[in-house]
């Protein structure tokens, strides 16, 4: 990881806006209907989580708000919300007292700390073995700078969206600048205002897997064909690529990473155990975790 640290006290994990199939809802859309806002995406022990819940949670949490506009971000927000609900349920089952005058987040952290195993001690040989066995933790990911023209499939049908993205494709084939086409055609406020630029994306964070595979196969300056992803059509352009950089062995640094790795593993194990105990159901398949 190096510059890609993977320890989170509560999991916060980084392609699409928060899109319900058949709608064009995004973080910047204030005209979302009540029916769309009440769309249930998951349940935790019978408690429903809706699109409105995800948006409200992110809006009230500065650390999460940007995820509404990042590839796969809404799914990550949802999964963090699910973990919090599981910890809250488990805490009460364990009879851990809750102070009603303090935020729920304080209680969730208290429960998580109670469930965490003790911090391990490492010998230098163990650290060197860990360094050799986990090279992915000591290098930056490959970064791909991506631009996009994105057209949502709205209620009036797929044909109109396809026609619009094909118009954009024809202009690109005719030599018009990608920036100009994106500013004119893209319906994604974030990328449209940046003339299509999504910035550098770490390849191991690109979702869905089919999009990651596509972008990794492209060369700098290359345009994709029209792609159908979830609730939108898109044309992608790779504008820059930066390869991974491996960091040399440093005992203190490797020890920190080993502890972070085990902490993340512990969180994942806790989540898996609690999900089985309390029950987690993804109502909308678009929000289900990747099985890859």
Secondary structure as GFF3:
##gff-version 3
##sequence-region A 1 292
A	DSSP	alpha_helix	34	37	.	.	.	ID=ss1
A	DSSP	beta_strand	40	44	.	.	.	ID=ss2
A	DSSP	beta_strand	47	50	.	.	.	ID=ss3
A	DSSP	alpha_helix	51	59	.	.	.	ID=ss4
A	DSSP	alpha_helix	62	65	.	.	.	ID=ss5
A	DSSP	three_ten_helix	66	69	.	.	.	ID=ss6
A	DSSP	alpha_helix	73	93	.	.	.	ID=ss7
A	DSSP	alpha_helix	104	115	.	.	.	ID=ss8
A	DSSP	alpha_helix	124	133	.	.	.	ID=ss9
A	DSSP	three_ten_helix	135	138	.	.	.	ID=ss10
A	DSSP	beta_strand	143	152	.	.	.	ID=ss11
A	DSSP	alpha_helix	158	173	.	.	.	ID=ss12
A	DSSP	alpha_helix	178	185	.	.	.	ID=ss13
A	DSSP	alpha_helix	189	193	.	.	.	ID=ss14
A	DSSP	beta_strand	197	202	.	.	.	ID=ss15
A	DSSP	three_ten_helix	203	205	.	.	.	ID=ss16
A	DSSP	alpha_helix	209	217	.	.	.	ID=ss17
A	DSSP	beta_strand	227	229	.	.	.	ID=ss18
A	DSSP	beta_strand	232	242	.	.	.	ID=ss19
A	DSSP	alpha_helix	251	278	.	.	.	ID=ss20
A	DSSP	beta_strand	280	282	.	.	.	ID=ss21
A	DSSP	three_ten_helix	285	287	.	.	.	ID=ss22
###
